[in-house]
Amino acid sequence: MNDDKKLVFIYNADSGLINAVKDYFHKKRSPETYQCNLCMQTFGAISMKKDWKNYVNNLDIPAEFLHKDEFEKKYAEQVPIHEVKYPSAYFKNGSNMNLFVSQDEMNAVKSLDELKDMISRKLKSTS
């Protein structure tokens, strides 16, 4: 595995305890209007779903998970931030960042299995 390569997943949410609490209640009260399908598919009530965590940990490439504000701070020099749409995922290869899963693709996913299948297919095509 090349240490310069990784998948960077970006939630359509900002970091911090207050934001996490607001997001939790929004997901519970009005899931149909919640704006982060990545969160909806991969997180339970308070933590990452075990099935997703196992899947990500067994990929042949490391994965990083960031909130919007964290991504913008960390990768502002590598990605035109004004073009980034959330939720999404990027493939990082050295200093290059390429869109891996678009916002439309991420929002179209209806289940965790569908998300995992899409990630696996895309990873095969990048090999």
SERO-4910 file (N, C-alpha, C, O; in steps of 0.05 Angstrom, whole numbers):
BEGIN
 pado doro    nc1    nc2    nc3   cac1   cac2   cac3    cc1    cc2    cc3    oc1    oc2    oc3
  Met    A     17    -24      0      0      0      0     18     25      0     37     26     15
  Asn    A     11     44    -17     26     69    -19     15     88      3     -8     95      3
  Asp    A     33     97     20     25    115     42     16    143     32      4    158     47
  Asp    A     23    149      7     15    175     -4    -14    175    -14    -24    196    -21
  Lys    A    -27    152    -14    -54    150    -24    -73    146     -1    -68    131     18
  Lys    A    -97    159     -3   -118    154     16   -144    165      6   -145    181    -12
  Leu    A   -166    155     17   -192    165     11   -199    186     33   -195    181     57
  Val    A   -210    208     24   -217    229     43   -248    233     40   -257    243     20
  Phe    A   -262    225     61   -291    228     61   -298    254     76   -287    260     97
  Ile    A   -317    269     65   -324    295     77   -354    295     83   -371    292     65
  Tyr    A   -360    299    108   -388    301    117   -399    329    110   -384    348    109
  Asn    A   -425    330    106   -438    356    101   -447    367    129   -471    371    134
  Ala    A   -427    371    146   -432    380    173   -406    393    183   -384    385    174
  Asp    A   -408    411    202   -385    423    214   -378    407    240   -395    394    252
  Ser    A   -353    410    248   -343    396    272   -352    410    297   -362    433    296
  Gly    A   -349    397    319   -355    408    345   -378    396    359   -397    385    346
  Leu    A   -378    397    385   -399    384    401   -427    396    396   -446    381    393
  Ile    A   -429    422    395   -455    435    390   -466    426    364   -490    420    362
  Asn    A   -449    426    343   -459    417    317   -467    388    317   -487    380    305
  Ala    A   -452    371    331   -458    343    333   -486    338    346   -501    322    338
  Val    A   -491    353    367   -517    351    381   -540    360    363   -560    347    361
  Lys    A   -536    383    349   -556    392    331   -561    372    309   -584    366    302
  Asp    A   -540    361    298   -542    341    276   -557    316    286   -574    305    272
  Tyr    A   -551    307    310   -563    283    321   -594    287    323   -609    270    314
  Phe    A   -602    310    333   -631    315    336   -644    319    309   -667    311    305
  His    A   -630    332    291   -641    336    264   -646    309    250   -667    304    238
  Lys    A   -626    291    252   -628    264    240   -652    249    252   -666    235    237
  Lys    A   -656    251    277   -677    237    291   -705    248    285   -724    234    280
  Arg    A   -706    275    285   -732    289    282   -741    290    253   -764    286    247
  Ser    A   -723    296    235   -730    301    207   -708    288    188   -694    303    175
  Pro    A   -706    262    188   -685    250    172   -688    256    142   -668    257    128
  Glu    A   -712    261    133   -716    267    104   -704    294     96   -700    299     72
  Thr    A   -699    312    115   -687    338    109   -659    340    118   -646    361    115
  Tyr    A   -648    319    129   -620    320    138   -602    321    114   -606    306     95
  Gln    A   -582    338    115   -566    344     91   -541    327     87   -525    333     69
  Cys    A   -536    307    104   -512    291    100   -518    262     98   -521    248    118
  Asn    A   -521    252     73   -527    224     69   -504    206     78   -508    183     85
  Leu    A   -479    216     76   -456    201     86   -460    195    116   -455    173    125
  Cys    A   -468    215    131   -473    212    160   -496    192    164   -494    174    181
  Met    A   -518    195    149   -541    178    152   -535    149    147   -545    132    162
  Gln    A   -518    144    128   -512    116    121   -491    103    139   -491     79    143
  Thr    A   -472    119    149   -449    108    162   -449    111    193   -432     99    206
  Phe    A   -467    127    203   -468    131    232   -494    122    244   -515    126    233
  Gly    A   -492    110    268   -515    104    284   -521    128    302   -515    151    295
  Ala    A   -533    123    324   -542    144    342   -518    161    352   -520    185    353
  Ile    A   -496    147    360   -474    163    371   -447    156    360   -427    169    367
  Ser    A   -445    135    344   -418    128    333   -421    116    306   -442    110    296
  Met    A   -397    112    293   -396    100    267   -407     71    268   -401     57    287
  Lys    A   -422     64    249   -433     36    248   -410     16    245   -391     20    231
  Lys    A   -413     -5    260   -392    -26    262   -386    -38    234   -363    -42    227
  Asp    A   -407    -43    219   -404    -54    192   -387    -36    174   -370    -45    159
  Trp    A   -392    -10    175   -378     10    159   -349     12    169   -330     13    153
  Lys    A   -346     13    195   -319     15    207   -302     -9    199   -278     -6    191
  Asn    A   -313    -33    200   -299    -58    192   -292    -56    162   -270    -63    154
  Tyr    A   -311    -47    146   -306    -45    117   -283    -26    111   -264    -33     96
  Val    A   -284     -3    123   -263     18    118   -236      8    128   -215     12    115
  Asn    A   -235     -5    151   -210    -15    163   -198    -37    146   -174    -42    148
  Asn    A   -214    -50    130   -204    -72    113   -198    -64     84   -192    -81     67
  Leu    A   -201    -39     78   -194    -29     51   -164    -31     48   -149    -30     67
  Asp    A   -155    -32     23   -126    -32     17   -115     -4     17    -92      0      9
  Ile    A   -131     15     25   -122     43     25   -133     56     50   -156     51     58
  Pro    A   -118     73     63   -128     86     87   -151    106     81   -152    116     58
  Ala    A   -167    111    100   -189    130     97   -188    151    119   -181    145    142
  Glu    A   -195    175    111   -196    197    130   -224    209    129   -236    211    107
  Phe    A   -235    216    152   -262    227    153   -260    255    165   -250    258    187
  Leu    A   -271    274    151   -270    302    159   -297    315    157   -313    309    139
  His    A   -301    334    174   -324    352    171   -317    374    151   -293    378    145
  Lys    A   -337    389    141   -332    410    121   -310    429    130   -291    434    116
  Asp    A   -313    440    154   -293    460    164   -265    448    167   -246    462    161
  Glu    A   -263    423    175   -237    410    177   -224    406    150   -201    410    146
  Phe    A   -241    397    131   -231    392    103   -221    418     91   -199    419     79
  Glu    A   -237    439     94   -230    465     82   -204    476     94   -188    488     80
  Lys    A   -200    472    119   -176    481    132   -151    465    123   -130    476    118
  Lys    A   -154    438    122   -132    421    117   -124    420     87   -100    418     80
  Tyr    A   -144    421     69   -138    417     41   -143    441     23   -145    438     -2
  Ala    A   -145    465     34   -151    489     19   -130    494     -3   -137    505    -24
  Glu    A   -106    485      1    -85    490    -20    -85    469    -41    -72    473    -62
  Gln    A    -98    447    -37    -98    425    -56   -124    422    -73   -124    410    -94
  Val    A   -145    434    -62   -171    432    -76   -184    460    -77   -183    474    -57
  Pro    A   -195    467   -100   -209    493   -101   -235    491    -84   -255    481    -93
  Ile    A   -233    500    -59   -254    496    -39   -281    506    -49   -302    494    -43
  His    A   -281    527    -64   -307    538    -74   -321    519    -93   -345    523    -99
  Glu    A   -307    499   -103   -319    479   -121   -328    453   -107   -342    437   -119
  Val    A   -320    450    -82   -326    426    -67   -355    426    -58   -366    446    -48
  Lys    A   -369    403    -62   -397    400    -53   -397    377    -34   -383    357    -37
  Tyr    A   -414    379    -14   -415    360      8   -442    346     10   -462    358      3
  Pro    A   -442    321     19   -420    303     25   -407    293     -1   -420    292    -22
  Ser    A   -383    285      2   -368    274    -21   -343    260    -11   -338    258     13
  Ala    A   -327    250    -30   -302    237    -22   -282    243    -44   -288    245    -67
  Tyr    A   -257    246    -35   -235    251    -53   -214    229    -51   -211    217    -30
  Phe    A   -200    225    -73   -178    206    -74   -153    223    -73   -147    238    -91
  Lys    A   -137    220    -52   -112    235    -49    -89    217    -57    -86    194    -48
  Asn    A    -73    227    -76    -50    213    -85    -27    233    -85    -23    249   -103
  Gly    A    -10    231    -64     11    251    -60     -2    278    -54    -18    281    -36
  Ser    A      4    298    -71     -7    324    -67    -32    329    -85    -44    350    -85
  Asn    A    -39    308   -101    -63    310   -118    -88    301   -104    -88    280    -90
  Met    A   -109    316   -108   -135    309    -97   -155    308   -120   -159    327   -134
  Asn    A   -167    284   -124   -187    281   -146   -213    272   -134   -214    256   -116
  Leu    A   -235    283   -145   -261    276   -135   -265    246   -140   -260    236   -162
  Phe    A   -273    232   -119   -276    203   -120   -306    195   -120   -315    178   -135
  Val    A   -321    208   -102   -350    204   -100   -362    232    -99   -358    247    -81
  Ser    A   -378    238   -119   -391    265   -121   -413    268   -100   -423    248    -89
  Gln    A   -422    292    -96   -444    297    -79   -469    282    -89   -484    270    -74
  Asp    A   -474    283   -115   -498    270   -127   -497    240   -122   -517    228   -115
  Glu    A   -473    228   -126   -470    199   -122   -474    193    -92   -488    173    -85
  Met    A   -463    209    -75   -465    204    -46   -494    206    -37   -504    190    -21
  Asn    A   -508    226    -48   -536    230    -40   -555    210    -52   -577    206    -41
  Ala    A   -547    196    -73   -564    176    -86   -563    149    -71   -580    132    -76
  Val    A   -543    145    -55   -540    120    -40   -563    116    -21   -570    134     -5
  Lys    A   -575     92    -22   -598     86     -5   -592     68     18   -609     64     35
  Ser    A   -568     56     19   -561     38     40   -531     37     44   -516     45     26
  Leu    A   -523     27     66   -495     24     72   -482      4     53   -459      8     43
  Asp    A   -496    -18     46   -486    -37     27   -482    -25      0   -462    -31    -14
  Glu    A   -500     -8     -8   -497      6    -34   -473     24    -34   -458     26    -54
  Leu    A   -468     38    -12   -445     55    -10   -419     39    -11   -400     46    -26
  Lys    A   -418     17      3   -394      0      3   -389    -12    -25   -366    -12    -34
  Asp    A   -410    -20    -38   -407    -31    -66   -396    -10    -84   -379    -15   -101
  Met    A   -406     15    -82   -397     36   -100   -367     42    -94   -352     45   -113
  Ile    A   -359     44    -69   -331     49    -62   -314     27    -73   -293     32    -85
  Ser    A   -322      2    -69   -306    -21    -79   -303    -20   -109   -281    -24   -119
  Arg    A   -325    -15   -124   -323    -13   -153   -305      9   -162   -288      5   -180
  Lys    A   -307     32   -149   -290     55   -157   -261     50   -151   -243     57   -166
  Leu    A   -255     37   -128   -228     31   -122   -216     11   -142   -192     14   -150
  Lys    A   -231     -9   -151   -222    -27   -171   -215    -13   -197   -195    -20   -210
  Ser    A   -230      7   -204   -225     21   -229   -202     40   -228   -191     49   -248
  Thr    A   -193     47   -203   -170     65   -200   -144     49   -198   -122     61   -200
  Ser    A   -146     23   -195   -122      6   -192   -108      2   -219    -87    -12   -220
***
